[in-house]
Every structure is written in C-alpha cells, then in structure tokens.
Amino acid sequence: MYNQGGGILEEFKNVYNRGNNAHVQLILINLVIFLVLIISNVFLDLLMGTKAFEFVLTQLAMPSNINNFIVKPWTLVTYMFVHLGFFHIFFNMLFLYWFGKLIQEYLGSAKVISLYIIGGIAGGIMYILLYNTMGFYADRVDSSILFGASAGVFAIVVGSATLMPNHTFYLMFIGAVRIKYIAIFYVILSFASITGSNAGGELAHLGGAMVGFFFIKQLNQGVDWSKSVMGVIGFFKSFFSKQSKIKVSYSSRKSKSEDRQTNKSKSAKTDQEEIDHILDKISQAGYESLTKEEKQKLFNASKK
C-alpha cells in the first residue's frame, strides 16, 4: 500500500517522531516487537521446530532462577517489551495510553519513560527476589519466566493516581470513576493473586505500583528520579547518533549573546521556582487545588 504521504512506514515514523509523545512511542515499540515475535514464532516453528522460538524467548524474558539471570542480566530490561498474546498486549497498551497520556500532559515525556523503565525494573527485582527467598515459590523457580509491560504500566497507573487522584475517567457500563479508585482496585486485585497461576506477574505489578507512588511523592519533594534514567538513555543514544564537529564562532556578537543567555538563565530559574511551588501544592492539597493559571503553567512546563 502506498499513499501520497509516503506509505505506512513514513506514517509510522511521523507518529513516532512527534514531539512530547513518549506514551505513544512506548506503545509503538511494544507493538513492533510483538509483531516481530509472532511472525518469528511462525517461521521458526515451520523451519526449525518449536524449540527454536523457545530459545529466542529465553533470551528476552526474565528467568526467576538467579543462576540463569546472572548470565542474562539484560532481561531485566528486555522482558518489559515482550508480549505473545493479543489480549495481553491489548490491555497493557490501553492502560499505557490512558494513564500515560495524563503523565505526558502534566509532567512530560521524561516522566512517562522513567516511570515505565523504573517500574519495570522494580517489578523484575521484586519477582526474582521473592521467588528465590519465599518457600511458597520454590517449586516454580526453575520453570518460571517473566515477560510483559505490566509492571511499567502499573507504575504509570499508580503514578497518575498519586499525582491526580480525583481525575475522572468515564468507564463503559460504570460511568464516572476517580482514577485513585481504579488504581486501588488493580493493586488489591494483584495482591490477592500473588499465590495464583500468574504469581510472578502479580508480584511484578506490585513492584511497579510502589515505584509509581514513590516516584510522584519524591517529585513533589523536589527529587526527580527521571534525571538518572534519561541520563542513562542519553548515554546509550550517543553511540547511535552522529555528533557534529563543526564549531561556529560569534565573536562579533559575543556580548549580546552572553546577555541573552544570562536573561534566559534567570527566566528559567524563576519558572522552575514556580513549578516547584505548584508541585508542593499538589503534594499538600492535590491536583484539584490548583488554579486554572497554575494548571496551565504545569502543562506548559511539561512540553519543555
């Protein structure tokens, strides 16, 4: 299929590269990996047998056995982008879109990505830690693997509910529901299921949920966990991006340039102080306590 805009690939690139769009970017990454895996599954089964795809899956999913994990440490990150079932990825991406959009609008892309990554890592750590320390799970350790975006999504869901507890979603057949109740419901449901057939996944959900709560609480106190995450991501991105080596001199306008830079720095400092004050207000009285002007300032800051 080809259209005047350049085809499906070009449309995909345009959507992915759109600014301040992290929740959609995460969804697209998950969808692409999902399609690659299900197509690989079919071809590998046909050409090499089922064990070939099982080998691929074990390189991406996170094992609960510590000895297996030590030789595959990258799975602590890769597992959160792996889905094999349609409904598994559908509901994860649906929640990622709904709640990720809220974080995106009010706090920006860095917070969405950081919540997803830190929540996923925390979920994986809780999974492997409890599976190897609690006797209840002893008979599952050697055969259990973890995959799916749920832990990262739970971090975003609970993070949204912590930031804006009284924000309302309108659910089919139910009506208006405050998101704090949606988050509480799913956290309780996961806790009630930690002895069930998907115990590892439910433990990961709880790990992600804790990150979502403390991430926003720390942010309200001026501690931004996303700086470390984005710093690491920026470090790895530097290996794949071309750095310009051209140096441009503006010696004839040096004084004016310096003045403009000084003014920008003062303005940025003032803006940051206002945002810190707004975040403190959210921490003390909730998002709904903000004035219309304060909400707009927070929204504008999230775009930067």
C-alpha positions as CSV (number, residue, x, y, z in Angstrom):
1,M,0.0,0.0,0.0
2,Y,1.3,3.4,-0.9
3,N,-0.2,6.8,-0.5
4,Q,0.8,10.4,-1.2
5,G,2.1,10.8,2.3
6,G,4.9,8.3,1.7
7,G,3.3,5.0,2.8
8,I,2.8,3.1,6.1
9,L,6.5,3.3,7.1
10,E,6.6,7.0,6.7
11,E,3.3,7.5,8.7
12,F,4.8,5.3,11.4
13,K,8.0,7.5,11.5
14,N,5.9,10.7,11.6
15,V,3.8,9.4,14.6
16,Y,6.9,8.1,16.4
17,N,8.9,11.3,15.9
18,R,6.1,13.7,17.0
19,G,7.3,15.8,19.9
20,N,6.3,15.2,23.5
21,N,4.8,11.8,22.6
22,A,6.5,9.3,24.9
23,H,3.4,7.2,25.8
24,V,2.7,6.7,22.0
25,Q,6.4,5.9,21.4
26,L,6.4,3.2,24.1
27,I,3.2,1.7,22.6
28,L,4.7,1.6,19.1
29,I,7.9,0.0,20.3
30,N,5.8,-2.7,22.1
31,L,3.7,-3.3,19.0
32,V,6.6,-3.6,16.7
33,I,8.4,-6.1,19.0
34,F,5.1,-8.0,19.3
35,L,4.7,-8.3,15.5
36,V,8.3,-9.4,15.1
37,L,7.9,-12.1,17.7
38,I,4.7,-13.6,16.5
39,I,6.0,-13.6,12.9
40,S,9.3,-15.2,14.1
41,N,7.3,-17.7,16.0
42,V,5.5,-18.9,12.9
43,F,8.6,-19.1,10.7
44,L,10.8,-20.7,13.3
45,D,8.2,-23.3,14.1
46,L,7.8,-24.1,10.4
47,L,11.5,-24.2,9.6
48,M,13.3,-25.3,12.8
49,G,10.6,-26.6,15.3
50,T,9.2,-25.1,18.4
51,K,12.4,-25.2,20.4
52,A,14.0,-22.6,18.2
53,F,11.5,-19.9,19.2
54,E,11.7,-21.1,22.8
55,F,15.4,-20.3,22.7
56,V,14.7,-16.8,21.4
57,L,12.1,-16.2,24.1
58,T,14.5,-17.2,26.9
59,Q,16.9,-14.6,25.6
60,L,14.3,-11.9,26.1
61,A,12.1,-13.0,29.0
62,M,13.4,-12.7,32.6
63,P,14.1,-16.0,34.4
64,S,13.3,-16.3,38.1
65,N,16.3,-18.6,38.7
66,I,19.1,-16.4,39.9
67,N,21.8,-18.5,38.2
68,N,20.1,-18.2,34.9
69,F,19.5,-14.4,35.4
70,I,23.2,-13.8,36.2
71,V,24.2,-14.9,32.7
72,K,21.3,-12.9,31.1
73,P,21.2,-9.6,33.0
74,W,19.8,-7.7,30.0
75,T,16.5,-9.5,30.5
76,L,15.7,-7.1,33.4
77,V,15.0,-4.6,30.7
78,T,14.0,-6.6,27.6
79,Y,11.3,-8.6,29.4
80,M,9.1,-5.4,29.7
81,F,8.8,-5.2,25.9
82,V,7.8,-8.8,25.3
83,H,4.2,-9.9,24.6
84,L,3.0,-13.1,23.0
85,G,-0.8,-12.9,23.3
86,F,-3.2,-10.4,21.7
87,F,-5.2,-9.6,24.9
88,H,-2.0,-9.4,26.9
89,I,-0.6,-6.6,24.8
90,F,-4.0,-5.0,24.1
91,F,-4.9,-4.3,27.7
92,N,-1.4,-3.3,28.7
93,M,-1.2,-0.8,25.8
94,L,-4.7,0.5,26.5
95,F,-3.8,1.4,30.1
96,L,-0.5,2.8,29.0
97,Y,-2.3,5.1,26.6
98,W,-5.0,6.3,29.1
99,F,-2.8,6.9,32.1
100,G,0.4,7.6,30.2
101,K,-1.4,10.5,28.5
102,L,-2.1,12.1,31.8
103,I,1.5,11.9,32.9
104,Q,2.6,13.1,29.5
105,E,0.3,16.2,29.6
106,Y,1.2,17.4,33.1
107,L,4.8,16.2,33.6
108,G,6.2,15.5,30.1
109,S,7.9,12.7,28.2
110,A,10.8,12.1,30.6
111,K,8.5,11.2,33.4
112,V,6.5,8.7,31.3
113,I,9.6,6.9,30.1
114,S,11.2,6.9,33.5
115,L,8.1,5.6,35.3
116,Y,7.8,2.8,32.7
117,I,11.5,1.8,32.9
118,I,12.0,2.1,36.7
119,G,8.6,0.4,37.3
120,G,9.6,-2.4,35.0
121,I,13.0,-2.9,36.7
122,A,11.4,-2.7,40.2
123,G,8.8,-5.3,39.1
124,G,11.5,-7.6,37.8
125,I,13.6,-7.3,41.0
126,M,10.6,-8.0,43.3
127,Y,9.7,-11.0,41.1
128,I,13.2,-12.6,41.3
129,L,13.8,-11.6,44.9
130,L,10.6,-13.2,46.3
131,Y,10.7,-16.2,44.1
132,N,14.1,-17.0,45.5
133,T,13.5,-16.2,49.1
134,M,10.0,-17.4,49.8
135,G,9.5,-21.2,50.1
136,F,6.0,-20.9,48.6
137,Y,7.5,-20.3,45.2
138,A,10.3,-22.8,45.4
139,D,8.7,-25.3,43.1
140,R,8.3,-22.6,40.4
141,V,11.8,-21.1,40.4
142,D,13.4,-23.3,37.7
143,S,10.5,-23.1,35.3
144,S,9.2,-19.6,35.6
145,I,9.9,-16.7,33.3
146,L,8.5,-13.1,33.3
147,F,7.5,-11.0,30.3
148,G,5.1,-8.2,29.6
149,A,4.8,-4.4,30.2
150,S,2.5,-4.7,33.2
151,A,5.0,-3.6,35.9
152,G,5.9,-0.5,33.9
153,V,2.2,0.2,33.2
154,F,1.3,-0.3,36.8
155,A,3.9,2.3,37.7
156,I,2.3,4.8,35.3
157,V,-1.2,4.0,36.5
158,V,-0.4,4.4,40.2
159,G,1.8,7.4,39.4
160,S,-1.1,9.1,37.7
161,A,-3.4,8.3,40.6
162,T,-0.9,9.7,43.0
163,L,-0.5,12.9,41.0
164,M,-4.1,13.5,40.2
165,P,-6.2,11.2,42.5
166,N,-9.5,12.9,41.8
167,H,-9.2,13.0,38.0
168,T,-12.2,11.2,36.5
169,F,-12.4,8.5,33.8
170,Y,-15.7,7.6,32.3
171,L,-15.9,3.8,32.0
172,M,-18.4,1.9,30.0
173,F,-21.3,0.4,32.0
174,I,-20.0,2.1,35.1
175,G,-19.8,5.9,34.5
176,A,-17.5,8.4,36.1
177,V,-14.8,6.9,38.3
178,R,-11.9,8.7,40.0
179,I,-8.6,7.2,38.9
180,K,-7.4,6.7,42.5
181,Y,-10.1,4.0,42.8
182,I,-9.1,2.4,39.6
183,A,-5.5,2.2,40.8
184,I,-6.5,0.9,44.2
185,F,-8.8,-1.8,42.7
186,Y,-6.0,-3.2,40.4
187,V,-3.4,-3.1,43.2
188,I,-5.7,-5.1,45.5
189,L,-6.5,-7.5,42.7
190,S,-2.8,-8.1,42.1
191,F,-2.1,-8.6,45.8
192,A,-4.9,-11.1,46.0
193,S,-3.5,-13.1,43.1
194,I,0.2,-13.5,44.2
195,T,-0.5,-17.1,45.1
196,G,-2.2,-17.9,41.8
197,S,-1.0,-19.2,38.5
198,N,0.4,-15.8,37.4
199,A,2.1,-15.2,40.8
200,G,5.3,-13.8,39.2
201,G,3.4,-11.3,37.1
202,E,1.3,-10.1,40.0
203,L,4.4,-9.6,42.2
204,A,5.9,-7.5,39.3
205,H,2.7,-5.5,39.3
206,L,3.1,-4.6,42.9
207,G,6.8,-3.7,42.4
208,G,5.8,-1.3,39.6
209,A,2.9,0.1,41.7
210,M,5.3,1.0,44.6
211,V,7.6,2.8,42.1
212,G,4.6,4.8,40.7
213,F,3.6,6.0,44.2
214,F,7.1,6.9,45.5
215,F,8.2,8.4,42.2
216,I,5.5,11.1,42.4
217,K,5.9,11.6,46.1
218,Q,9.6,12.2,45.6
219,L,9.0,14.5,42.7
220,N,6.6,16.6,44.8
221,Q,9.5,17.0,47.3
222,G,11.9,18.1,44.5
223,V,13.6,14.8,43.9
224,D,13.4,13.9,40.2
225,W,14.2,10.2,39.6
226,S,13.8,10.7,35.8
227,K,17.1,12.6,35.6
228,S,19.1,9.5,36.2
229,V,17.1,7.4,33.8
230,M,17.2,10.0,31.0
231,G,20.9,10.4,31.6
232,V,21.5,6.7,31.0
233,I,19.3,6.7,27.9
234,G,21.1,9.7,26.6
235,F,24.4,8.0,27.1
236,F,23.4,5.0,25.0
237,K,21.8,7.2,22.4
238,S,25.1,9.0,21.9
239,F,26.5,5.8,20.4
240,F,23.9,5.8,17.6
241,S,23.8,9.5,16.8
242,K,26.3,11.5,14.8
243,Q,27.8,14.3,16.7
244,S,28.5,17.5,14.8
245,K,32.2,18.6,15.0
246,I,31.6,22.0,13.4
247,K,32.4,24.9,15.7
248,V,30.8,28.2,15.0
249,S,32.2,31.5,16.4
250,Y,30.1,34.5,17.2
251,S,32.9,36.7,18.4
252,S,31.4,40.0,16.9
253,R,28.2,39.4,18.9
254,K,29.6,37.8,22.0
255,S,28.4,40.4,24.5
256,K,24.8,40.3,23.2
257,S,24.8,36.5,23.1
258,E,26.0,36.4,26.7
259,D,23.4,38.9,27.8
260,R,20.6,36.9,26.2
261,Q,21.9,33.7,27.8
262,T,22.0,35.4,31.2
263,N,18.4,36.6,30.8
264,K,17.3,33.1,29.8
265,S,19.0,31.6,32.8
266,K,17.3,34.0,35.1
267,S,13.9,33.3,33.5
268,A,14.4,29.5,33.7
269,K,15.3,29.8,37.4
270,T,12.1,31.8,38.1
271,D,10.0,29.3,36.1
272,Q,11.5,26.4,38.0
273,E,10.7,28.0,41.3
274,E,7.1,28.5,40.2
275,I,6.8,24.8,39.1
276,D,8.3,23.6,42.4
277,H,5.7,25.7,44.3
278,I,2.9,24.1,42.2
279,L,4.2,20.6,42.8
280,D,4.4,21.3,46.6
281,K,0.8,22.5,46.4
282,I,-0.2,19.3,44.7
283,S,1.6,17.2,47.4
284,Q,-0.3,19.0,50.2
285,A,-3.8,19.5,48.7
286,G,-4.0,17.5,45.5
287,Y,-4.1,18.4,41.8
288,E,-7.6,19.8,42.0
289,S,-6.5,22.5,44.4
290,L,-4.5,24.3,41.6
291,T,-5.9,27.4,40.0
292,K,-6.5,27.5,36.2
293,E,-3.3,29.5,35.8
294,E,-1.3,27.1,37.8
295,K,-2.6,24.1,35.8
296,Q,-1.7,25.9,32.6
297,K,1.9,26.6,33.9
298,L,2.3,23.0,34.8
299,F,1.1,21.9,31.4
300,N,3.4,24.4,29.6
301,A,6.4,23.2,31.6
302,S,5.6,19.5,30.7
303,K,6.2,20.5,27.0
304,K,9.7,21.7,27.5
